[in-house]
């Protein structure tokens, strides 16, 4: 177990079908890991530019400029929760 006492779970979920498409567990949370998961997911499922919208929280990795720039490069539209509302629906 990590010294911090917790693990971070990254998931990509199809909300319509309630199906987990890809996931990753890590001892740290950062934009590079989020980018890696999205790269792998887009390649695995053949996501074409402007085909996908991602709804996500406002955690630091999900709002990092490098991550957002990568999603723009992949042609993925981003949607975020309202500030301080963790239970927003997509």
CORPE-V74728 format. One line per field, one symbol per residue. psi: psi as a letter, one per 40 degrees, with the letter a starting at -180 (. if undefined). Layout:
psi: ???
This chain:
psi: iideeiihhhihhhddefhhdiiihieihiddddddddddddddefhihfehhhhiafiddeeidddddddddefhhihiiihegefii.
